[in-house]
């Protein structure tokens, strides 16, 4: 197998291990979520790596947990999704129910429009209250804060909002909901990595989730390389880096299948 094939295989395997396999459609059904879980448990014949998590609406948490948890796959539920405009009480109730149903991770939408309108206090309060809810139980849940960087737009605004999320208890900074354009971009990821690098110097460990529009292993490799230069001590890994995607799995399977075929051809 050539060096280029070996590199491509490694990038595909890393992307798969860091993947939050996602379905966040308004017409999702239990049957569709079962198919999603099947793909997480067995991405393709011969592939033994699982995604880091399955990310779904809260009503599917118990179903997904029952299907994937035995395989070491986390259950991630969204909250305040996708517009970031729910009341604080409604968000907390949503998060509490998701945790009670077995969610390991919460991906909450930052109140990005309120923040842009100048209401920084309530935006921080929402993150803090969700963080307290996630971290206060017997089994603490990981909190990812979705900043909707495409709407925040300017790097300075993205970094300021990210700093609010970090100060109020975020475990991960996430680029986007995937529902608005632009979604993830290298420029937005770079801005978030700057914030992460700054707090790492103070001993605080924050992860990055790149979500929306990442569909190929080549695109994923770009973000992995960016994160490897910031996330310490070992670079990007599932504990500190995720992709939020559904279509990315298709290209991962395609790449790993073609690399396997090339290996078999070389051997025989």
N, C-alpha and C positions, 0 to 999 in steps of 0.2 A: 504494500500500500504506500502511495506517495506521501511525502511530507505534507502537501496541500490537503490531501484527503484526511490525513490524521488530524491536522489543525481544524478542518471543518467538522470532523466528528466530535472533537473536544468541545468546540463552541456550541454545537447542537446539544450535546449532553449537558453542558453547563446551563444553557438556556432552559432546557426541560426541567432540570432540578430547581431552577429559580422561578418557574412559571406558576402564576395563579390562574388556573384554567377557569375561564369566566363565561357566564351566561347571565346577562342583565337586560332581557327583553321583556316588554310589558305583556307579551303573549306567551311567556314561558309557562309550561305545564309540568306536572310531576313526571309525565312520560319523557318530556324533553330533558328534564334534569337527570333522569335515570340514564339516558344516553350519555350525557355529559360525565356522569360518574363512571360509567363503563369506560370511557376514553381515558379518564384519569387513572383508573386502576390498571388498565391494559392499553397503553397508547397504540401499540402495534405488536405483532408477533416478533419475539426476539428482543424487544426493548424492555429492560427491567427497571429503568429509572422512572420514578413517579414525579408528577408535579408537586410543588411545595404545598399548594392549597387549591381548593375549589371555591370560587367566589360567586355568590348568588344573592338574590333577595332574601330578606329574613324569613319569609314564610316557608322556605325550603331548607332551613338549617337542620331540623331534626332528620329529614329525609336524607340529606347529604351525609350527615354524620354517620348514620346507620350504614351507608354504602361504602364510605371511604376511610373511616377512621382507623380501622384495623390494619390498613396499609401504610400508616404513618403520614397520611395526607391531612393537612389542617382544613378546617372549615372557616371560611371568611364570609362575613355578611356585611352588606352595605347599609348605611344609615344616612338619613337626611339626603337621600339620593333621588334624582340627580341634580336638583336645582339648588340645594343648600338653603332652602327658605322655610323649612318646618320650624315650628315653635320649639323652644328649648325643652319644654315638658314632653312634647311628642317625641323628640329625638331621644331623650333619656328613656322613655317608656319603650321605644323601639329597640334600643340597645339592650336594655334589661331583659326583654323577651328573647332576643337573639342569644344572649348569653345563657339564659335559662334553658333554651332549647339545645345548647351545646356548641355554640360558636367559639372558636379558638381565637379569632381575629375579627376586628371591626374596622371597616373602611368607611370613615365618616366624611361627608362633604363639608369642607370649611365654608362658612357663610361668605363666599367670595364677593357677591354683589353688595352685601351690607358693608363689608370691609372696604370695597372701592368707594362706597358712599361716605366713608369716614367713620363708621361705627366699629372701631377697632376693639373696644371694650367688650361688647357682646360677642364678637367673634372669638376672642380669647376665652371668654367665660364658657362658651359652648365646648371648646376643646378641653378646657379644664374639667368641666363636669363629666364629659364623656370619658376622659382619662381616669378620673376618680372611680367611675363606674366600672371601667375595664380592669383597673389595677387593684380594686379594693376587695375582690372576692377571694375565696379559697384557691381558685384556679385562675390567676390573672390572665387576661387576654391581651394580645398585642393590638395596639392602636395605630392604624395608618390614617393620616389626614390627607384628604384629596383637596389640592389647592386650586384646581382648574387653571393651570398656568396660562392656557391660551387666552383666557379672559383677563387675567391679571396683566398679561402681555409684557410689560417692561421688566427687564431683569431686576432693577432696583425694587420694584413693587413685589415681584415674586419672592425675592430674598427677605423683604420686610415681613410679608405674610408668613413665610416659612419660619422666621424667627419667632413670631407670635405662637405658631403651632408648637415649636420646640419648647418654648418657655412654659407652655401650659400642659406639657405631658405627652406629646406625640412620640411614638416609637419609630415611626416611618414617616417620611414625606413622600406623597404620591402626586404625580404630575396632574392627572386628569381623570375625569369620569369616562372618557371615551365617547361621550354623547355630543360634545361641542368641538368645533374646529377653530384653530388647530388643536390637536391633542398633544401627545408627547412630541417634543423636539429636542435635539441635542443641546440647543441653547438653553431651554428650560431646565433640562437635567443638569447642565453645567452650573446654573444658578443655584439649584438646590444642593448640589455637591459642595459648593462654596460654603453654604450655611453648615452643612454636615461637617466639613473639615474644620471650621472655626470652633464648633462645640467639642470636637474630638480632642482639641488641645486642652480643653477643660475637663477631660475625662468622661465626657458624655457620649454614648454610642447611639447614633441615629441611623436608620436604614433609608434606602431609596427604593420606591416602586415607580417604574416607568409604565404608563398605561395609555392605551389608545394609539392605534396606527402601526404598531410594530408587528409585521407580518412575516418577515423572513429571518433566517438565521444570520444572514449578512448584516441586517439592521440590528439584530440583537447583539451581535459581536461588537458593534460600535459602542453600544451602551455599556456592555461588560468591560470593555477596555477602559472607558472613561471611569467607571466605578472602581476598577482595580487600582487606579492611581490615587484614590481617595479613601476608600473604606479599609479601615485597619482592624486587625493586623494582617489579615490573610487575603485581602481583596474581596471581590464580590462573591457571595455565597448565599444560600437561602436564608440564613439568619439575618442578613443585612441588605439583601437586594432581591427584588422581584420584578417580573414582568406581569402586567395585567393584560391578558389577551385570550382570544379563542382561536383565531386563524393562525397564530404562530405555530401551534401544535402541528398543523398540516405540513408546514415546511420543515419542521424538525423531523417528523416521520419520514418525509421525502428524502431529506439529507441522510439520515441514518440508514434508510433502506438502500440508497445508492452507494453509500460507503461500504455497506455489507456486501452488496453485489460486486463491487470492485475488488474487495478482499477475496471473495470466493473465486472470481475469475483469475486473479493472480495466482491463487493456490492450485487451481486445476487447469 
